[in-house]
Amino acid sequence: MNQARWTVGWVMLLLLAIGTFNSCRKDEPSWSSSQGKSAPGLSAQGQSAGPPPKPFASEEAAITALTKAEDPATRIKAAEMLGQGRSAQAVEALSTAFPGEKIALVRSAMALALGATGIDKARDFLIATLGTEKTDEVRASLYQGLGKFKGEAKAASAIQDTLPQEKSAKTCTAALQALQALRVKGTDEFLIDYLKDLEGALADPVKAVAIGVLLEFSPDKCLETISNLMNMTELMVAYGTATKAAMASALGQLTGPRNKDLPKAKQSTPVKLLPAFLKDSAAAVKLAAVKACGEGGAGAFPLAWENRRGLPVPKELGELALDEKKKIDDALQAEAIVALGKIGPGDPANPVACATCQRLCLPFLLVRGDLGVDDKPLVAPGLRKAAAQALRYFARAEHARSPKEKSSAVLI
């Protein structure tokens, strides 16, 4: 009997707890439940300080918190929720509170929230604020906010007007990425002029970003710009490591996945420009160029094979793969071996290139431990792994060719 009472008592307590939990969930405001996770508490310096702010019961509550909450983290959370609300009232509150906000981190959150609303008045406020805001972090957020107005020429025009005056890599990068997100016609012409005029300390990191953005807008004009930049001055002296690595990476895309977007007459140009980067003294540039060489290989991208017919494998790539004088580290040598594997067996009409690929990609030269390039064992595990990977690409490329094109190489 006592045991039965004890069991009934526990069941009643459990039912009571479940009822209390459901009641709490029922009372939770629907406006706050859709707003995502709470941000951690932040001090005025942006550091963690105390528990996360609570969600707001209504848009009005968020507006009140935006202007009156002492905790910056609460104001940030309020801005985020107002941005998600996408109402004219939210835009009014954010644009009114922005000028008086002292914390840059909070102003950044407001700028992003205004962009998230997608409302014309918010766009116009962001454009106007570019003329007054001085903090780089906030300016970057203003650009990011404008980038959310996809296809809007007014936003793109404003960015193009202010970008040439930017003095930090952070703001320039944010502006360029915003232009890429906007996808407004004619941006490629602006980027070409911008690349020509860009000088000073910002030139290297910002040119690297601009080249990547230009590639997204116009592969043809990106190729032409890279070619012009290379012809304007001595490549090895004039440009920084980031710029040259970006140029090499873009050429890799133009040799491979984006090759079909080039005019037929220019489809062989990218691979012809790569040797200059393979010879660069900077390891980062060499690495980008090595990877670029493999982008258009028949094993990595079969559709590129027709466009590569008869083209030579850059001898510089073979030299890096062999590395007979041990001038480079194993990681770069491994990438060169893999790139040769991606290129595949080469064209029988070009026996030198074909022999180079076979010599470096056939398994009895690379995979077995007792034989290596020039009878030197490849003992480094990274090179063994690269050799095996190159062989897989090599076999795929060989398989993709017609019977008449296949070489006499025997894969084992």
Buried (B, 14 or more C-beta within 10 A) or exposed (E): EEEEEEEEEEEEEEEEEEEEEEEEEEEEEEBBEEBEEBBBBBEEEBEEBEEBBEBBEEBEBBBBBBEEBEBBBBBBBBBBBBBBBBEEEBBBBBBEBBEEBEBBBBBBBBBBBBBBBBBEEBBBBBBEBBEEBEBBBBBBBBBBBBBBBEEBEBBBBBBBEBBEEBEBBBBBBBBBBBBBBBBBEEBBEBBBEBBEEBEEEBBBBBBBBBBBBBBBBBBBBBBBBBBEBBEEEEBBEEBBBBBBBBBBBBBBBBBBBBBEBBEEEBBBBBBBBBBBBBBBEBBBBBBBBBBBBBBBBBBBBBEBBEBBEEBBBBEBBBBBBBBEEEEBEBBBBBBBBBBBBBBBBBBBEBEEBBBBBBBBBBBEBBBBEEBBBEEEEBEBEBBBEBBBBBBBBBBBBBEBBEEEBEBEBEBE
